[in-house]
Amino acid sequence: MIPQPARRSGRASVFSTSHGSRSGPFGWLEWALLSGVALFWGSAFSLVDLGLESFAPAAVTWVRVVLGFVILLSFKVSRRPVERADWWRIAVLGMTWVVIPFTLFPIAQQHIDSALAGMLTALVPIYSTIIAAVMLSKLPESRQTFGIVLGAIGVVGISLPAVQDSGSSAWGVMLVIFATLAYGLSITLAVPLQQRYGAPAAMMRALGVAAVLTMPTGIIGLADSEWHAGPVAAVAVLGVFSTGTAFVLMAALVGRVGPTRGSAPIYILPVVAMALGMAFRGDVVVPLQWAGTGLVTLGAWLTSRRER
């Protein structure tokens, strides 16, 4: 029987997680949630690149967060009451899943292209597996450990061409690696919240916290930005679909299948990001990076297999 989170949230540590409510193979709903997240998040990197043509990085972050928050706030299910004791967890979730990565990715993408940023996000399932193992006090199986090692080797292959190219690219790679670590932590933290209140209620509040925290730099960024139709449309889509909608889908998925298997959309995300980056942004992907992405994806897949 799968353990469920404590009914009274105040009894659990902020940095804790729980198993998913569904341990069986993915059904049609899980695959639908997975596909939606992969599409929305995979396209986000190209949308950020387009938005940066007119907007300052801080403005891109704040506008997308505010739009995502407003979209979720408009639904009654998102306004479901939340226990006061869980607000600390929601605040941490807003920091790790929104503020930190949303701030770092636009800065990083001033130094690296969208395809490379997308490829590096394949680290997220590996991070989430390690963090979930610590929180659940259960070491990964040998198969999962092998997957983590493969992922580490793959990241070297993905990053090496960019790092050798320039120090500026190396800085961008480091920022993305740190942002994906925050994503890995946030996926584990989201599971109990989704199971208690539902994905819309949990993510609406997390985005609200993030909107407040990013407001000062966002307003300053807007003052340094220009308004052109293409970038404005890109940031609008980024906020409505790649933020508000995608976060609800992802939180729903991890609540059902747990933090390790719930990171499965990230396997497809680099492929979507690379395809869109090459097709619409002129990004170049060298063979070593393709091989590295394959290793990271294989490693992530191994970490997500159902435990024996």
BAMAR-455915 format. One record per residue (C-alpha): x, y, z. Coordinates in steps of 0.25 Angstrom, whole numbers, padded with zeros to 4 digits, always signed. Example, Ala and Ser with C-alpha at 12.3 -4.5 7.8 and 13.67 -1.06 7.14 Angstrom:
// residues 2
+0049-0018+0031
+0055-0004+0029
//
This chain:
// residues 308
+0000+0000+0000
+0005+0014-0004
+0008+0023+0008
+0000+0036+0007
+0004+0050+0013
+0000+0054+0027
-0014+0060+0027
-0009+0071+0035
+0002+0078+0027
+0008+0085+0039
+0014+0071+0044
+0023+0070+0032
+0036+0077+0028
+0035+0087+0017
+0046+0079+0010
+0039+0066+0009
+0031+0058-0002
+0023+0046-0003
+0020+0035-0013
+0010+0036-0024
-0004+0032-0023
-0003+0023-0035
+0008+0012-0036
+0004+0005-0048
+0008+0007-0063
+0004+0021-0069
-0010+0021-0075
-0016+0031-0085
-0017+0042-0075
-0003+0041-0071
+0002+0041-0085
-0007+0053-0088
-0001+0061-0077
+0013+0057-0081
+0011+0061-0095
+0005+0074-0091
+0016+0078-0082
+0027+0073-0092
+0021+0082-0103
+0018+0094-0094
+0032+0094-0087
+0040+0089-0099
+0035+0102-0107
+0038+0111-0096
+0052+0112-0099
+0050+0118-0113
+0039+0127-0108
+0049+0132-0097
+0059+0135-0108
+0048+0143-0116
+0044+0150-0104
+0058+0155-0101
+0059+0162-0115
+0050+0173-0108
+0049+0170-0093
+0060+0170-0083
+0062+0157-0076
+0055+0161-0063
+0043+0166-0071
+0041+0153-0078
+0041+0146-0064
+0032+0155-0057
+0022+0156-0069
+0021+0141-0071
+0019+0139-0056
+0008+0149-0055
+0001+0144-0067
+0001+0130-0062
-0004+0134-0048
-0016+0142-0054
-0020+0131-0063
-0020+0121-0051
-0027+0131-0042
-0039+0132-0052
-0043+0118-0049
-0051+0115-0036
-0044+0102-0034
-0031+0109-0032
-0036+0117-0020
-0038+0105-0012
-0034+0108+0003
-0020+0104+0007
-0016+0101+0021
-0007+0112+0027
+0004+0102+0031
+0006+0099+0016
+0009+0113+0012
+0024+0111+0015
+0024+0099+0006
+0017+0108-0005
+0026+0119-0003
+0038+0110-0005
+0032+0104-0017
+0030+0117-0023
+0044+0120-0021
+0050+0107-0026
+0040+0104-0037
+0038+0119-0042
+0047+0130-0037
+0060+0123-0038
+0059+0116-0051
+0051+0127-0058
+0061+0137-0054
+0073+0129-0058
+0068+0124-0071
+0066+0137-0078
+0080+0142-0073
+0087+0129-0078
+0080+0130-0092
+0087+0143-0094
+0100+0134-0094
+0095+0121-0100
+0085+0117-0110
+0071+0111-0107
+0075+0097-0113
+0086+0096-0102
+0077+0101-0091
+0067+0091-0095
+0077+0079-0095
+0082+0083-0081
+0068+0082-0075
+0070+0067-0077
+0077+0067-0064
+0064+0070-0056
+0059+0055-0055
+0073+0051-0050
+0073+0062-0039
+0059+0059-0035
+0062+0044-0033
+0074+0048-0024
+0066+0058-0016
+0054+0048-0015
+0063+0037-0010
+0068+0046+0001
+0055+0051+0005
+0048+0037+0005
+0061+0031+0012
+0062+0021+0001
+0074+0019-0008
+0072+0017-0023
+0073+0003-0029
+0086+0000-0036
+0078+0002-0049
+0075+0016-0045
+0089+0019-0040
+0094+0015-0054
+0085+0025-0060
+0090+0036-0051
+0104+0033-0056
+0100+0032-0070
+0093+0046-0069
+0106+0052-0063
+0114+0047-0075
+0104+0052-0084
+0104+0066-0078
+0119+0067-0081
+0116+0064-0095
+0105+0074-0097
+0113+0085-0090
+0127+0083-0095
+0126+0089-0109
+0119+0102-0103
+0129+0103-0091
+0141+0102-0101
+0135+0112-0110
+0135+0124-0100
+0135+0127-0085
+0122+0134-0087
+0116+0121-0092
+0121+0114-0080
+0114+0124-0071
+0101+0121-0078
+0103+0106-0076
+0106+0108-0061
+0093+0116-0059
+0084+0106-0066
+0091+0094-0058
+0087+0102-0045
+0073+0105-0050
+0071+0090-0053
+0075+0086-0039
+0064+0096-0034
+0054+0089-0043
+0058+0075-0038
+0056+0080-0024
+0042+0086-0027
+0037+0074-0034
+0038+0066-0021
+0032+0077-0012
+0020+0079-0021
+0015+0064-0019
+0009+0066-0005
+0003+0079-0009
-0004+0074-0021
-0009+0062-0014
-0015+0071-0003
-0021+0082-0011
-0020+0079-0026
-0010+0085-0036
-0018+0098-0039
-0019+0102-0024
-0004+0099-0021
+0002+0105-0034
-0007+0118-0034
-0002+0121-0020
+0013+0118-0024
+0012+0127-0036
+0006+0138-0027
+0018+0137-0018
+0027+0137-0030
+0020+0149-0036
+0022+0157-0023
+0037+0153-0022
+0040+0157-0036
+0032+0170-0037
+0043+0180-0033
+0053+0174-0044
+0042+0172-0054
+0037+0186-0053
+0051+0191-0055
+0053+0182-0067
+0040+0187-0073
+0046+0201-0073
+0058+0196-0081
+0049+0188-0091
+0043+0191-0104
+0029+0187-0109
+0029+0179-0122
+0018+0170-0127
+0026+0157-0129
+0033+0158-0115
+0020+0162-0108
+0012+0151-0114
+0023+0141-0110
+0023+0145-0096
+0008+0145-0095
+0008+0130-0100
+0020+0127-0090
+0011+0132-0079
-0002+0126-0082
+0002+0113-0087
+0017+0110-0084
+0015+0115-0069
+0000+0115-0064
-0005+0103-0072
+0008+0095-0072
+0010+0096-0057
-0003+0091-0054
-0001+0079-0064
+0012+0076-0058
+0007+0077-0043
-0004+0068-0046
+0005+0057-0053
+0015+0057-0041
+0004+0056-0031
-0001+0043-0038
+0012+0036-0041
+0022+0042-0031
+0034+0051-0033
+0043+0041-0040
+0034+0036-0051
+0027+0049-0051
+0039+0056-0057
+0037+0047-0070
+0033+0059-0079
+0047+0064-0078
+0051+0053-0086
+0044+0058-0098
+0046+0073-0095
+0061+0074-0100
+0056+0068-0114
+0045+0078-0115
+0054+0090-0111
+0065+0085-0121
+0055+0083-0132
+0049+0097-0130
+0062+0104-0128
+0068+0098-0141
+0055+0101-0149
+0052+0115-0145
+0064+0121-0138
+0076+0115-0146
+0082+0108-0134
+0093+0098-0138
+0095+0085-0131
+0108+0077-0132
+0109+0062-0132
+0115+0062-0118
+0103+0069-0113
+0093+0059-0119
+0101+0048-0113
+0101+0055-0100
+0086+0057-0100
+0084+0042-0104
+0092+0038-0091
+0085+0048-0082
+0071+0044-0087
+0075+0029-0086
+0080+0032-0072
+0067+0039-0068
+0059+0028-0074
+0066+0018-0065
+0064+0026-0053
+0049+0026-0055
+0046+0011-0057
+0036+0005-0047
+0044-0001-0035
+0044-0015-0033
//
